[in-house]
Amino acid sequence: MSASTSTSASQGLAPSVVRERLRELAMNLWWTWNEIAQRPFAALDPVLWEATKRCPIRLLDLVDDARVSAAGSDHSFLTVLEDARVATVAAMERKPWFVRVAKPKEKTLRVAYFCSEFAIHESLQQYSGGLGVLAGDHVKSCSDLGIPFVGMGLLYRHGYYIQEFTEEGDTRVLYPRYDFRLMPLVETGVRIHCPINGRDVEARIWRMQVGRSTVYLLDADLPSNHPEDRILTEGLYKGEPELRMRQQILLGVGGTIALAALKEPVTVYHLNEGHAAFCCIERVARFVESGMPLEQASARVLASTVFTTHTPVPAGHDRYDPTVAAAALQSVLDRAGLGARQFADLGRERPGDPTELFCMTVLALRHAAQVNGVAALHGRVSREMWKSVYGVANAKDVPIGHITNGVHPRTWLHPEAETFWRRQIGLDLDDGTPAVSRWADAKDASPEDFWNLRTSLRRQLIHFVRGRLVEAACKRGDGAEGAAEAVSTLREDALTIGFARRFATYKRAPLIFRDLRRLTDLLADDERPVQIIFAGKAHPRDKGGQEYAKQIYQLMRSEGLRGKVVLVEEYDMRVGRALVSGCDVWLNNPIRPHEASGTSGMKPPMHGGINCSILDGWWPEGYDGKNGWAIGTEDETESDQNRRDARDAESLYDLLEYEIIPEFYDRNRKGLPTKWIRRALRSASTVPSVFNTHRMVGEYLAKYYVPAHLG
C-alpha cells in the first residue's frame, strides 16, 4: 500500500474529495478496458453501477451523499480507489512502444481518424455495430501502443436507438435524449462553422480522452442553428439520404475545420469508410487558398490520406445526386476552384457520365494513395469491384491492399479468463507492443483447469441472460409467472451456441431454423442438451432485419424450442462481452462474400470458445481445420438464394449432429470432453495472437501511416 493510501485509509476523505477523485478517474476512458479502474465505482454502489450501464459520471450524479460519506471513511474502499488512481497514472506515464521505436522523422506523426461512430463503452451509445466497435478498438490500441492519434466524429443526441420487443416480437425503437454532461466528455470551448447548403452550421467540439488517445466529437444541436441543421447530430444513421449526406459534410468538412481550429498538427488523415470523404475536398480547398495549384493540392491530399473500405456489396456504398451534393458544398468547391462537373466526376466510376450518381467511396478512392480492405477476401472483392475507378482491366492491377481487422484484447477478455491465461501461459496484456505474445502456448494449458474456466464463464452467461429475460418480462407486464419462467430458462451445463451481431439480412440470423423439425430433434435430447442465445439489432428502417428478429422471438416461445432458444433485447457491448465469453460455439452464417471482415468471432477463442462459420470475412484466414468448423465451402457460384440457404443450413445441421454435439458430450472418466478441449485450446492458441488490434494498428503504422506521413 502506498503512503497516500495509508494516510487516506486512516484519516478518511471528505465526500467532496471522494467525488472529485472518482470524477478524475472517470474522465479518462482508460477505465473502460481496465477493470482495476472500474472497481471503485462498483464498490461505491454496485446496484447503481449496473443500473447506469456502468456510466461513472451518471453514477456520481445519482449516488446518495450518505453512501459517498460512508465510502470516504471505509478503509477497503479507499484502498481500491487509490489502487485505481495509481494504476491509471502509471499507465499514462509509462513510455509507450511507439516512443521507444520511432525514428526521428516519424516522431512528428499525428494521425486523424475519421469515423461516423465510435464504440468505446456501452454507457456511451454512439455506435450501431461492427464499424463503431472496430473504431473503438482501434482508438484503444493506438493508446496502448502510444501512436499519436486523434479521432474525429459526431456526437449524437439520441445515439443509435434502444431496442425492445413487443409481445408479438415486433421491434420497438426508443430514442433517448442523452445529457452530455452525464458522460465523460469535456466541452473544448471551441466552436466552428461548417458551410452546408449556403448556411454556416455552428458546431461545438467535445473532447473524449481515451487513454493516451483523444477523440473529438462535433455537436450541432445548438439554438443558433436552423432547425434542419440541429438534427444533423440528432441520431446515428437516421433520416433520408439528403440528411445523411449533410451529416457526412459535417463529419468530413466540419471535422477538418475543427482539427485546424484546435491546432492539431495532423500529418495523416485516415478515413474509416467513405462517410468522411468530403474531408478531402475541404483539404484541397485549404491548400489552394494557401496559393497551391489545384493539381498539386490534390496530390498532397492523395499522398497523406489512408482510406479503409468496409463494404463488399455495390449497393452498400453511399451515392447521391451530384447536383444536390455540389449545391450543398458550393462554398467549399469555390474555395478549391472546382466546378460542379469537375466535382461530380471525382465521385463517378465513369467520369463524364451524367447518368451516374456521386459515390462517396469513389471520392475517397480518388484522394487516397493508401487504400485497404479489412480481410484478405475483402481486399480481393474490393479490387474486382473498383477496377473501373483505376482504369484497369485486371483486378490484380488495382492498388487496394488489405489489413485484416482485429479486436482489442483487454476490452473483450473477461477478467477471470485473463487471470487464467496469466497463470497458465504468462499472458501479459500490459506488454503494449504490436505482438500480443504467449497465445501460442495456450494449447498446453491444463485441460481440467481450462474446463473449470469454461464452466464458470458459461454459468455467468446464463445468469446474465436470465437477468435480462426477467427485465424484459417485467417490462411486458408478465408478472411473477413470466419472471419465474425467465429465471429457469437455459441450463448451465448445456452446449451453448451464440449468435450476436447486427441483424442485417445478409447475415441470415434465422438460417439455423430453416429445417425446424431437424433442429427441434437436435435440441430435444435432455442427455445432450443444446441451447442457442441470439442478440442483435436491425436498423430502424431495415424491415427485413426486424422481421428476422421477430421470427426468432416467436420461435423461442414455440413448443419444442421454449427454454432452449432465447433472444436478448438491446444488444450492446455489455451483452456482447457476456456472450463472447460464455458461449461454447460462436455461430456465423453470412452470405459469402458479403461479410467484409466481422470481428465478433475473434473474441470467443480468448475464452475457449470455438467458431462455426461460413468461410467469409476473416475466417478463411483464421480457420486451419482443427480450431473450429467451416460451414459449407468457399464456392460462390450458386446464385439462387433459396438453394444456397438450403445448402448451408444442411451443412450446419450435419456439423451439429455428427461433430459438434458428439464432441462436446464425449467425456472421459474425469468428465472432461478431451477432443473438444483440444480443439478449443487450439482455437485459443491460433486466433488471438493474430486477430487483435495491436497487430492491426501496427500494420497500419508500417504499411500506411508512416509512408503517408513521410509523403
N, C-alpha and C positions, 0 to 999 in steps of 0.2 A: 504494500500500500504506500502511495506517495505521501509526502509530508502534508500537502494540501488536503489530501483525502482524510488523513488522520485528524487534522485540525477541524475540517468541516464536520466530520463524523462526531467528534467530541463536543463541539460547541453548537452545532446545528446551523442552519441557514434560514434567514428570513424568507417568507413566502415570495416576496418580490424578487429576491435573488434566485430562488429556485426557478421561478418563471423565466427570469432573464437568461439563466444558463441553459434551460431547456429550449428556449426560443433560439438561442445562438446555435445550438446543435441542429435544430430543425431547418434553419435557413440554408444549410449546405446539404444537398440531397445525397451526399455520401452515405447517409444513414439508410437510404433505400436499398442498398446492396450490401450493407454490413450490419449484421444482426446485433453486434455489440452496441451500436449506436441507437438501436431501437429499444433496447431493454429498459432504459429509464422511463420512457413513455408508457410502455406496457406495465411497468411496476407502479407508476403513478395511479393508473386506473385501468386495469385490464379490460373491463367491460366496455368502458367508453372508448378505449383504444380500438377495439374491434368495431364498435358501432359507428365510429367516424371513418371507417375504411382505413384505419391506421394513418390518419392525417394529423400530424403533431400540432399544427397551428390551430386547427379546429378543436382538438383535444384541450389545448390550453385555454381556448375561448370558453369552453363549456365546463371544465372541471371546477368543482366546488373549492372555494378558498380554504375550507376546513381540511380538505384532503391534501391540498398543497402544504398547508401549515404542518400537518402531521408528517408528511414526507420530509420536510425540512429538518425534522428532529429525529428522523429514523436513520440509524447508523447504516443499515443494509442498503437503503435507497441511496443515501449519499455516496456510498462506495460504488454502486452501479452507475450513478450519474458521473462521478469523477473518472471512472474507467472509460466511459463512453467519450468524455471530453478529451482525455489523454490519447485515446486511440485515434480520434479524428484529427487532432493536431499533429500527431506523429505521422499519420498518413499524408497529410498535406505538406509536411516539412521534409519528408523523405525524398532524396534525389531520384527522380524517375528515370526510367530506361532511356527515353529519347535524349534527355540532357546528357546522359553518360556517353551515348554513342554517336550523337550528331556531329557531322563535320562542320567546320566554321561557317561555310556558306549556307548550310542547312538550318543553322540556329535562328535565322530570321524568318523561317517558315511560319505561316499562320493560315490555317485552313478555315474557310467559312462554309458551313454545311447547310444547305437549304433543303428543308423538307416541310411538307404540309401538316405533318403530325409527329409528335414525339411521345412515346410511351415510356415514361420514367418510373411511374408507380400508379397503382390503382386509385389512389386518392387524388390524382391529377388526371381527370378524364379528358385528355386532349389527344386521343388516339382512337382508331377504329379497328385496327387489326395488324397484320404482319408488317406492313410498311412502317408503321409507327413503332412497333416492337423492335424491329431491326434498327431504326434510328436511335431509339433509346439505348440499346445495347452498344451501338457504335459510339455514342457520346461517352458512355461509361468506360469503355476500353481505351478511348483516347485519354480519358482522365487517368486511368491506371498506368498507362504507358508514358504519360506526360507529353503527348503530342500536342503542340499549340493549336487550339481548336475553339471555334465558336459555332454554335448552331443558330439558325435563323428560321423562325416560323411565325405562326399566327396564334393568338390566344383567344379561344372560343368561349363565349359567354355560356353556351349550352353544352359545350363539349361535343360528344357524339350523340348518344342518347342512352337512357336507362331502359332496359328490356324487361317486360313482364309478359306472362302468358295468361290469357283468359281461360275460363272453364272449358272452352271448346278448343283451345290451343292456338288461337289467333295471337299474333304479336301485338302487344300494346306498347306504343312508343311514347316515352315520357321525356320531356325536355326540361331538366332542372335549370335554374338560373344561378350560376356559381358566383360567390362573393370572393373576388380575387384577394381580398385582404385576409381571408382564411386559408390561403395557400402559401407555400414557401416561395413567394415572389417578392421582388423589390422593384418599385417603380423608379426608373432611372432619372426621371425629371426631364428627359429629352423627348421632344415631340417632333415629328416630321410631317411633311405634306407630300402626298403622293398624287400625281396627276392622273385622274381616271375620268374619261368622258367629259373633258373640259372643266372638271371641278377638282380643286385641291382637297383631297381627303386627308384629314388630320388623323394621326395615329400616335398614341403614346407607346413608349417602349418599356416593357417589363424585362427584368433580368432574373434568370433562374440559375443558381450556382449548383453544378452537378460535379462534385469533387473538384478537380482542377479545371474542368471544362465549364464554359459559360454558354447558356442558351438564351437568346433574345427572342421575345415574342411581341408581335405588333397587335395593338388593340384599337379598333376603330369605333368602338361603341361610346362615342363622345357627343355631348349635346351640341357641340359646334358643327357637327356633320349633318348633311342631308339625311333624312330617314333611310333612303336607298343605300346610303354609304355606311350607316351604322350597322346594318345587318351583314356587312362583309365579314365580320368576325363573330357573327351570332352562333354559327354551328359548323361542324365539320362535314363537308360533302353534302350540304343542304342546297336546295333550290335548283332553278333551271340552269341550262348551260351558260347563258349570258352572265348570271350571277357568279357561277363558278369561274368563268373567265375573269371577271373583275376581281374576285378573290385572288386569283393567280397573278394578276397585275400587282395587287398589294403585296403579295409574297415576294415576287421577283423584283419588281421595280422598287417598291417601298422598302423591301429588305436591303437592297443595295444602297438606297439613300440613307437608311438607318445606320448601316455599318460605317458610312462616311461621316455621318453626324456624330457617331460615338468615337470617331477617330480610331477605329480598329485597323491595324496595319495588315490587312488581309493580302496574302500573296497568291492563294489558290482558292478557287471557287468550285465547290463540289455540289452539283445538282443531283439530289437523290430523287429520281423520277422527273418527268417533264413538267411538273406543276409550276416550277420556278423558272422556266426557260426565258421568260421576259427579262430576267436579270441580265441576260446577255445584251439585249437592246439598250438598256439603261447604261451598262458599262461602255458599250460602243459610243453612246452619246457623250459620256463624260470624257472619253479620250478625244473625241472630235472637238469638243468645247475647249480642250487644252491646246488645240492647234494641230492635232494629228490628222492626216488624211484618212478618209473612211476606210480604205483598203488596209492601211497599216493598223488602224484601230481595231478592225475586225480580226486581224492576225494576232494582235496582242491578247484579245479576249479568247480566241481559239487556243492559244498556247497555254493559257493559265486556267482553263476550265476542264473539270472532270465531270463526266455525266454517267450516271448509273441508271440503266433502264430496267424495269421490273415486269414488263407486260409482254407476254409471248403471243398475244392474240391481237390482230389488227384492230378489231372493234373496241379494244380496251384503251386505246390512245385518244386523248382529248383532241377534238377537232372543232374548229369554229369557222363561221363565215369570215373570210379575210377582210371584207369591208367593215364589218362590225368591230373586228379586232383593231384594225387600223384607226378607226374613229376613236376608240377608247384610248389608244396610245398616241394620239396625234401629236401632242406636245413633245413627247419623247422622240418620236420619229423626226420631228422638225429639228430638234437639237442634234440628232445623229446625221441629218442630211439624207434621210431615207424617204423615198417616195412610197406611196401606198402600194403600187405594183411591185416595186423592188422588195418591200417588206413582205408582201404576200408570197413571193417566190422563195423567201427564206424558210417558209413553213410548208412548202409543197415538195412532194417527191418528184413531180414533173413541173419544173419552173416554166411559166408561160401558159399553163393550162388553166383557163379561167373557171373551169368547172370543178376544180379540185379545192377542197376545203383546206384551211390552215391547220397544220398539225403541230402541237407543242413538242412532241418527240422529235420531229424533223428539225424544228428550230434549234433544239438543243444539240442534235447531231451535227448541224452545220456550224456550231460555235464551240465544239469541244474536241480537242485533239486527243483526249484520253476518254474512251468510251468502253463500258463493260456491261455484260450481263451478269447475273447473280448465281450461275451454276454453269458447268461445262455444257450441258444440254441446252440451257437457255442461251448461252453465247452462240451456239450453232444455229438455233432457231432465229436469233436476232440478226445474225449475218445474212441468213437467207431472206429474212423479212425486209431488210433495208438495202438490198443491192442497188435499187434504183436511185437512192439518195446519193450513193457514191459513184454512180455511172459505170458499174461493172457488171459483167455477165456471170461471173463465178463468185459464189459466196466466200470462197477462201481468200478473195482479194478485198473483202470488206474489213476495215480496220477496227473491228469490235472484238475485244477480248472478253475474259470473264474472271471474276473473283467470286468464288463460291461463298455464300453467306455463312454466318456463324451465330452463336448465341453467347451472351456474356455469362461466364460460368457462375460467378457468385450470385448474380441476380436470380438464377433459376435453381441453383443447387440447395436442396434442403439442408439446414444446419446439421441435422442428425447424419445425413449422408456424408457431408463434408467431414464431420468428426470421424466417421467410419473410415473414409479413404485416407485421412491423415494418419490414422493408426496403422492401416493395412499397407499402404504404399508410400507414405511420406508426402502425400499431396500438399502442395503449398500454393494457395491461391493469392498469397501476397507477393509472390515472386515478381510480378509486374514486368514480364517480358513477353514478346510475341509467341514464344513457345510455351504452351501450357504443358509442362512436363509431367512425367511419372505415370500417366494414364496407361501406358503400355504394360505396366506391372499389374494392372487390375486383374488380369487373367489368373494370377497366382494368389488371389485373396482367399481367405478361409471360407470354404463353401458353407459351413454351418453358421459362421458369424454373418456371412452375406445373406443367408436365408432369414436369419433373425431380423436383419435390417429390412428386407423386403416385407416381411410380415408386419413389422411396426409401421412402415410407410403406408402399406395398404390399409391397415387398421385406421390410421389417422385420416386417410382419404375418405373412407366410408363414414366415419363420424362427421367429417366436414360436410359431405354431401347430404347426409341425413339432416344436419342443421339447416342447410339451405332449403331442403324439401319441406321442413317444418315451417320455415318462414313463408314459403310460397303458399302452403296450405292455410296458414293463418290469414294471409292477405286475401285469399279466396273465400274466407269465412267457413272453412271446412269443419271447424270445431274440434273437439277433443278426439273424435274418432279419426279424422283426417290426419291430425298431428301424430296420433299413435301409430297409424299405418306408415307414416313417413319415417318415424323412429325405427321401425322394424324392417324397413326396406334395405335390400342388399345384404350380402354376407361378408364377413371379414376374411373368410378362408377361401373364397371363390376366385377363380381365374377372372381377373378384371381387365376388360378391354376399354380403352379410352379413345374418344373422337372429339377433339375440341379445336375449333378454328372458325374463321369467318364462314358464314353459311352462303357462300357464292354457289351457284348451281353447278359449276364445273367441278366442284369438289365432291359432289354426289354423296352428301351425308346419308341418305336413306338406302344406299346401294345394298347394304347387308340385309335389308328386309325384302329384297326382290323375290326370293322364294321363301315365303313366310312359313310354310309347312316345314321346310328343311331347317330353317333357323330355329323354329319352336322346338323341334325334336332335339337339336343340339343343346338347347338351353334347359331341356326338361329333365336331364339326368341329375338327381339330387346327390348321387355319389360322386359326380364330377361337375359341380356347379360352375356355371359361366354367367357373367353379368357384363352389361355394357353401359358405360356412362357417356352421355353426349353433352356438349355445351357449345354454343355458338350464336353469333348474331348475323342476321342478314341486314343489308342496307334498308333503311326505312321505305325506299321505293322499289326494292327488289322483291316483287310479289312471288316470284318463283322460289327464292331462298326462304321467304317466310312460309311458303306452302310446304317446303321440306321440313321446317321446324314443326309446323302444325301436324304433319303426317307422323313424325316421330313422337310428338306429345300424345297423340291419340293412340298410337300403338303401345306406348308404355303403360297405358291404362287398360289395355285389352287383355282378355283371358289368354293365359299362356306366357305372356311377357310381363305382366304386372309384378313388380318387385324385382325383376331381373334386368329391366331396361329403364333408365331414367334420363331425363333431360333437365339439366340445371339451368335456370334462367339467370340473366345478367352476367354473361361471360365477360370476365375482366382478368387482369393479371393475377389477382388473388386466386381465382378459380383455376387459371392456367397453371400456377405453381403447384396447387394441390393435385391436379390431375397428372401432370408430368412426373411428379414424384411418386405417386401411389399406384398408378396403373401398371399392370404386368405387360400388357401388349398395347402398342400405340398404332392405331389404325389410320391409314391414309389412302384414299382411293380416288384421286382426281382423274380427269380425262387427260391422258398423256398427249401432247406435251404442254398442257395449259398451266401447269404449276411451275412458275419461274424458278423458284427455289424451295420455299417453305422452310420454316425453322422449328416448328413445334416438335418434330420428330428427333431433333438434335438434343432435346432436353431429357427425355426418359432414360437414355443409356447412362447418364451420370448417376442415376438412381437404381440401375439394374433393370430398367425396363427394356423391352425389345420391340423393334419396329416390324410391322407387317404392312407393306406399302406397294403401291404401283411404282414401277421404275420410272419415276418422274422427278423433276426438280433436282434436289441434292442426292437422292437415294441411289441413283446409278453410280455415283462416286463413293458412297458410303457402304453399300452392300457388298459383302465378299463371299456370300453363300453360306457362311457359318455364323454370322452375327445378327441374323434376323430372317425375315421371309419376304420374298418378292411375289406380288400378286400378278398373275398373267405374264406377259412377255414385253419386250420393247417394240413390238410390232405396232405401227401407226397407220397401217393401210386400211383398216376397217372403217368405212365412212358412215355406216348405218349405226346410229347411236343405240338403238334398241338391241341390236346384235352385240355391240361392244359391251353394253351393260350386262347382258346375259353371260357373255364370255368371262368378264372379270368377276362377276358375282359367283359363278361356278368355281372359278379358281380359288376365290376366297373361302367358299364353303369347304372345298377339298382340303385346303390348308388347315382350317379349323378342325375338321373331323379326323383327318389322318395324321396330322403332325402336331399342331399347337396344343390341342386339348390333351391328347395322349401323353405328350412330352411333359406337360405341366403336372399331370397326376401319376406319372410313373415314379414311385418313391422307393428309396432303399430302406434298409432296416431302421435307419435313424429318422425316417420320414422326409428325407431330402430328395427333390427331383434332380438327380445328378446331371442328366443330359441338359435339362433346362438351365441349370445353374452355369454349366459350361458355356452355353450359348449367350446367356445374359452377361457373364464376365467377359466374353469375347466382345460383345457389344460395347461394354464399358471400356475395354482396352483399345478399341479401334475408332470409335466415333468422337468422343470429347476432345481428344488430342488434336484433331484436325478441324472439326466443325465448331469453332469458337471465334468470337470477335477479336480476341487478341491476335490470333493468326491472321484473321481477315484484315484488320486495321494495319497490321504490319505489312501485308501485301499491298494495300492501298498506298502506304507510305513509300515503299520501294518502287513499285511499278508506275504510280501515277502522281502522288503528291510531290515527291522530290523532283521528278522531271518537269512537272508543271511549274514548280517554284523556281527552278533554275532557268526555265524558259528555253 
